[in-house]
Amino acid sequence: MELSSPNVKADINVTPLVDVVLVLLIIFMVVTPMLQKGHPVKLPQTTNPATKPDEKNQILVCVTDQKEMWIDKDRMTEADFNTKIKETYERNQSSTIVIKADSRLTYGDVKKTMMTIKGAGFQSVGLIAEKKPQGVGAK
Amino acid sequence: MGMATGGGGGLNSDINVTPLVDVVLVLLIIFMVVTPLTQRGYDIDIPREAPPTTVPPPTDTKQVILGINEQNCRIVEPLGPAGLPTDCKVRLNQDLVTLTQLATKMGDVMKNRKKEEKILFLAAEEKLNYEAVVQIVDIAKSGVGDDLRIGIVTDEKLATAAPAAGM
């Protein structure tokens, strides 16, 4: 170290770097879950839905208000849907199925989907709902 | 001013808490963001075509059927911001129950049951709005808790007519 300037620090100042990295981390943490999984639908809102942890071999079925069927990221016709679900069951019987159905559908539409899934061999499905923002809605 | 030598004129003995605060705040934010966004929903048991070996008992006197029909609860159109209609009634086996009573009633019925007997069979008319049906199920479930399993009834007639015998 030079004698004339004994106060010079040789450390790299990492604080701004850490700041930036943390902010990036936060941005990603916030944005990622907002990307709704599967095809976007208007989920039914209820007061107290139980949490359903997203399992590894979970199959996500979406039914839009136009009654379009989606499995994960793929749009299906009804016939394709039947075969695909059957195939999935035969490949892995332990996989779980969850349905994201649009809240504007009728119960019959959703029941029909559940019956198709039953026809493939599954014995249980999950219906995905959203927690109602507080203070809204009648009891 | 020189380098601190022995006597420690320039020594700073405070703990630097800034990094700690950074980490804690970030953790806080992570949890705040992640907690409300976890996937939520209901598990439904779907009736299976009876496997040849196990035939279910023809009349199970303990079964509880939740019948939802248009006649007692007008929920055909998608729900508005008001939610379920206030005069809505549902059928719990033989009894007509208002939605406000439903949770307590369900609690009473299921109170003394073993975990595997806590099953509610859902019989709703097919033309009803899906969100409304899910909300009614939610109310029924709130009276019992997470132990309650939900099954669906294939026969639509049970939504309107009470089961003949039993409870």
Interface residues (C-beta under 8 A of the other chain):
Chain A: P6 N7 T15 V18 L22 L25 I26 M29 V30 P33 M34 K37 P44 Q45 T46 T47 N48 P49 A50 T51 K52 P53 D54 V98 A101 D102 S103 R104 L105 T106 Y107 G108 D109 V110 K111 M114 M115 I117 K118 F122 Q123 S124 V125 G126 L127 I128 A129 E130 K131 V136 G137 A138 K139
Chain B: M1 G2 M3 T18 P19 D22 V26 I29 I30 V33 V34 P36 L37 T38 Q39 R40 G41 Y42 D43 I44 D45 I46 P47 R48 V76 P78 L79 P81 A82 G83 L84 T86 L99 T100 A124 E125 E126 K127 L128 N129 Y130 E131 V133 V134 Q135 V137 D138 I139 K141 S142 D146 I152 T154
